[in-house]
């Protein structure tokens, strides 16, 4: 019974987006469990899922050493029958990669998979074998629609060597529509003579390409006439003289995935399952069957099963054979790479240490150079050096981060900025002998100029040797719910509603509750189906995006290694694998990341220089300025890199950083790793002197001294393993990696034993050993390496310095680098004004695209009387800082910030630049000037009018809108009477109340310079017992208060056990709200999404940090409604009409 | 909203039982419209001129939401008719109350222009009380009367949304601070026109009465009550082109039906019909839908005979025929006070070249496709007349993997146009010839239960069954059919013997299985293995094995 040997040769995974309903891993595991000899993953014109299958197969081989994973692809050429190809050897693999690259390039950029023409299914049956199928007359109408990927028989013929091929006789998928209306094709049954002739013709064509490497795939799926079909297939194969082999056209690993497959088909066709039911497969047979069943099914074709095993045996290639070679470094002629690297390193070192290289650093360089030479990574370092040098030459700020900062060579080459003389570095964290894995260098570039760097890499290495890493965009809860709900036939409104009530960080478990909130019964059939399918779909790949910046470069041709396809962005190409896949195969990538703060710092430096200040650089910012640390200790850090978040701000007054290294600790300590490892509080206690610092022995003291005996960095954990438990540095690195949440438990146990045993053997207490293990465990994924924290701390210091000494330039630069950071422009502007910086409104006659600095004479007021009047109404007292302890700022008469046109919602950068350019010929006097000279269309003018940017033209918002409406849609479309000159008198337009002004400001600019929206409701709110944020913060511990405010941020950190942190803001300042999960769950869905909230809660004080522990949340509109119930007459725009401002983090 | 979604919503708000008792009505704009027309027709008692609003199609290329909306207002031109009801205030009240008595909650307003009346009716709550009648505080004001000439002043306070403007325009007006109709009216008209799409100006003009409101007048004429009327009098002479004719014969005294006799009624109907057909025929049209009404005595509901045709017809004999067929099936009132015939819809009658040798009778049979179509249409008319509309349908194929759902009954009217070729075409089976049986029972028949199959064209099962001699199972019961005997070890394999139609069939061949797993999205997954079973006597049955409970069913018989 069990003697049937079989290998599945035709299986589609979910990397054929929407055409397979199982992960490659699931297919491999199931095939292995069923005792198959092998499994071919043949995705549709892609190899994106193959590395995952490879990983799963490696695991599977632990159990069944002879299990074979066959790499293949399903191809659908436009002019021939569909084909499955399998890779036989290395050459074949390279050929397949080239073929798929060619196909992708032909198709152009690929986003979401297009729906394939349905009639393709019947193409082999219809298209006469000898006639070219692209002749319009012979093909059904929808085949002519551009197919997704264009391959032709000739393309495949050119890349055929090293490949084996099988032609599925049942057509593309054996798909047989139940409806006659589909494609208008009549299926006359397999035995129809025409069909047989066609099949023979197709086989003959492919035979000319593949010769004796071609098989005919017999696939049946219990369609009633299986016996006839098999007989026909057998006859066809005999006539064409091609051996026949059994296959399954597998789409999912087990039968229970059929509903999901149907739902995906509906998504693919953009319909509902019920709507496309006629096009669905009629049964769930396309899973991996037991071998006994397969044998029964193919009993009439002797040898069909055996042949599958034989083919599997001929496919000897495995991804393990791929060897990666670093690109040739750019080395001056006649010199070796190692020599060149050493030269550059020593030269750099001399530049870094003009007073002589410290011995320690010299030793490090020698040690690292030796290790690099041993492992052959010279070219890699030189490559990175080259990229950095390019950026420097172009004036693009950049800085290495991550583990690379552990290298003295990187410091000397200028890749990183962390001085190994000041910091203890651990090169093994970066490059390790044991790991034998590509080192990982991340470099941050200014986010608005990174594209230049990427294009430089393409130019230098060529498009066939460099490409971006892919990122597999997976279904997340929201997208999965959307697609499945649509497929199940829910209305679009309802789908939107569900998507809206889904909370940040919700999982499938919360879905039934959310469905109830969206007005559906979670127990209904529809909803149970929805929940089940969503549960399966979450995590499915959806399409290939591009990784944030990982570039892959090779010495040889990259297309021999992996297929490359164009990315959605023009000028970019991506490989089909993501970074985990590349890691798995040990392929180098350099991460060119974009960092908004670098852009901001660069811009701030420029603004300072523009206004006559010194030309600053990262390295020339004065170090260790006490004023800066004083500011940081006050938690006055809105806008400062990394330490502006709420958690950081509440830590700062406790930690009170006094030197650079304190910043390094600050950056590293507010991380999930240290928090989970319970290291924060011991550290704070020790720092405050409340707890003695003790060390078990001297070696450990050396490791932990600078962090007061608490390991805070990954390096410390590793070093601890070395000095306390006798690990080699490489082993310590493995330990760190094993801690990752995704590693298998068995591995951790082994390290645990080894660590504890090692420490016991060295005379340390078991208690201490367990504690160290727990701490290291916490680091797994979430800890920072010290080097990384140090790189970031540099930027923290520089940005804090800018904020302290050049607040106007810093804020203007921040506004110009949005979106970035924790705060929206409204809060940045508010914070700047609280520091005495004058902020001027957007105006077409004064603003450039980005925010700029202006000198204001105290007498001159811009923006008309309205604004100056409003200024006095809405002077913003108080500070945004948590403690409210901001010192009195005697604002020096500094420059004012002029908001840029970028603040105008809906206005494009191109239009903004046109306005800037046109203004050089003189100021604009009428709206028509903007149309004529800056070439604005009516919509752009409307955006400006709504934003109140026409103030200097003497137009208030409504009159500006009225004027803008008078301009034609397109400039010049009314040549005879261009300006609609019906007088500037628009007295019939009602004026706006200050409240309306503010709300319009928020809607059009996202911020208002006149007042805060909440203050208009103050009287009403006060009547309901709502106090201001300032009052609340000053209230005593335990007081019950109600505060109303705009929701600025929502956070649900993974470490906080479901707690939600909100920041709300009113005209007096902001308050930090902590919401327990039960309170959050009880709040109405409207409150969870509301722009303005009324929070009922209790004050909690901890040192200088004040929280409002919420007991009830209420959407402001509802609260307002109660108050208004009596006087409700005509609705007027109020808080409820504010757009949502909140930034959500999790 | 789809049914699935509706059920999920319903269950949440009313408990899951609600799903089982809920009445499902599919969205049907055409039916909504028909109902509205019916109400409008009924409102003729208040005014001779009534009709539906006709929303203006949006002039933008992108159709806005309002353009797609079906009409929801009924317009009555009450100029001069209010006096009959005691003034305008009394009229609106009467309309509201009488409609309420029929279960319809209407909001009613009278104003100078249709557009203003619509705005007022939408916001009756916001308008001042027009009459001394005090509404109870808990009730909402449901009517309003805007005195003549006071449209602009009285409705100035209404929100702009009361005007029929598209959403973008409304948002823009709101942005300009226009929160009421009055504010919009204060804008200088010429400048408004320069800045907004033309339909805004048109809308305002209609509101103020400077532009006529487009609306869809109900066709057909009514006659004054009580006045005896010669039906022949009202024909082509005063019917305008748009009018559909209507003819009434009113008796001075109620006439007992028995005195009159069916023949007399038919003769009367024929006369009325002729009166209606003549003006239509003059325009080249024929009757598509008509209504014959027999009014009973006071307090008795009239008997209405609706006749729908598949193609417009002018043939009086055919029409009378249809009325007669229907009359047989309904119970006319015992006393008649009036008989009327009203044409509800008309269409262009097909002009045919008559060949010399065919006679133009109701059953004009020729061999051309055209005359065949006429014949088929007439046949359908007669069938519907006799059996009722729901009993006549055309099975249409639907792509659905579950065989019993693979067709739907379609009204032959909806299959436009009814041509001979269309009807004569053989049904296509997508699954290939011979894979689906010609005859299928309404639902699968379980094979282990007594089976009473009435197969068309088959003799009823004989009362006495002959046990199959070779079968091990002796015949124990005369009534019951018995379960098929499985082949042996494999319970999945098709049976070897079948007890059907009161006798044993021995299976010679079984083809299959064809596995069907589907319908998970509308209920429990259907999982079946179908077999085509050929008996030794040559009959072919379509059986399936339900894979969930292992039972066997008969699902069809091949011819």
Interface residues (C-beta under 8 A of the other chain):
Chain A: X176 X177 X178 X179 X180 X181 X182 X186 X187 X188 X189 X221 X222 X223 X224 X225 X227 X258 X259 X262 X272 X273 X274 X277 X278 X279 X280 X282 X283 X284 X285 X488 X489 X490 X491 X494 X515 X516 X519 X520 X521 X523 X524 X525 X526 X527 X529 X946 X958 X961 X962 X965 X966 X980 X982 X988 X989 X990 X991 X992 X996 X1130 X1132
Chain B: X1 X2 X3 X4 X5 X7 X8 X9 X10 X11 X12 X13 X16 X19 X159 X172 X175 X176 X177 X178 X179 X180 X183 X186 X187 X188 X190 X191 X194 X195 X196 X397 X398 X399 X400 X401 X406 X428 X429 X430 X431 X432 X433 X435 X511 X512 X513 X514 X515 X516 X517 X518 X520 X521 X522 X523 X525 X529 X530 X532
